[in-house]
Amino acid sequence: MSRRTATSGFPSWAFVAFVVNLGHCQPFPGREPNPRMPAKKTAPTAKAKKNESSNPWKQRLAYLDSRVGDMVATIREFVEIESPSDNKLAADRMGALLAGRFQALAGQARVHRCEEYADSIQINFAGRNAAKPVLLLGHFDTVYPVGTLASMPCRVEAGRMYGPGVLDMKSGIALMFYAIEALKVWNGALPRPVTVFLVSDEEVGSYSSRAITERLAKESAAVLVLEPAAGGHGAVKTARKGVGEYFLTVKGIASHAGLDPGKGHSAIVELAHQITAIYKLNNLQQGISANPGIIRGGTRTNVVAAEATVEIDVRIKKATQAAAVDRKLRALKPHDRHCQLHLEGGINRLPMERTPGVAAIYKKAQAVAANINWKLDEAAVGGGSDGNFTAGIGIPTLDGLGGVGDGAHAVHEHIVVSELPRRALLLAGLIETIE
Ligand SMILES: [Zn+2]
């Protein structure tokens, strides 16, 4: 396993080149050819060449293009350390590697111990000024059990990189690394303080890390979440639905289905009534959905079932909908009065709403992207992330800044390699421009 440090990872000319270059509009010297980037189809005109060399953002992009090979190697290294949320031993290896990698960029790592899940990792970077830090938020746990690599090996095929967790969200962590590294190369130091927080239990609800995430967010000017981008065009996420998880248990009365059918009170029949009631909570126009996703119940066909359960996924669009949905679920009454209902769970993540603070960061992101003629779209999505927590407490948050690809949590999970440089550029530009 390569543990090459960042400082040895970029050529020594790079720093000099940028100091000289950004002010003087010189052509960018010494750029290494990158075998992974497709060759330009047509030779640029003299005018286009002039524009290219006088636009510092294009020079920055060229620098990041030259780093793609290392980005891919880093992402491979991350993906090949399997780190499922529920395997502390395995995921702690990933956390330790990440702490080391970011420390090599002169960050100060702090380990937040956790007994049930892996330790979450915080890395603080000092900046030139004393502005509030920008919080870069991500998670290194995945939904894939140890051994998945055998059937889903990490590989690059036709410009796409595949592997468990490559999109959600190990490439996002690599983007944090290369954006910080690039800012140091371009400016000699980070322009402002940056806090990186890498969570170990996002895929299972962030119960151990949530309080830390919220505390760090409160100390920060803004939160940038490196979860995957939305769709093939790489839109950032300015709204996410809130997510709730409920467990309804029905207790009935068992009896012999043949000898004493009248004496029993079926938990399964009662559950069927409850599921219809739960389904009525759906109001897609208002962005509310309730999905009875898993049901269990009964023991034998000749026994009237004594117990049955349903697990329900609830999504809401606005924070104000949370209380009403919760109240309606808690108000469910047994159809058969001999049965009892027990409801557990609640709304875990409030929605990330497109507040003026969110809209303002998106505007800044659009402005950064426009420097390289990139029209950056935004999207509202149904899935939740830790960005819901930080937006929920009123801290301006922009999500979906990570890799572009498809198939999160599925066998075809992948990223598009050629998107990496401009994603790193966008992140670096945002770190610089957020006030
Ligand atoms: Zn994720």
Residues whose N, C-alpha, C, O or C-beta is under 5 A from the ligand:
A	BS01	ZN	D168 M169 E227
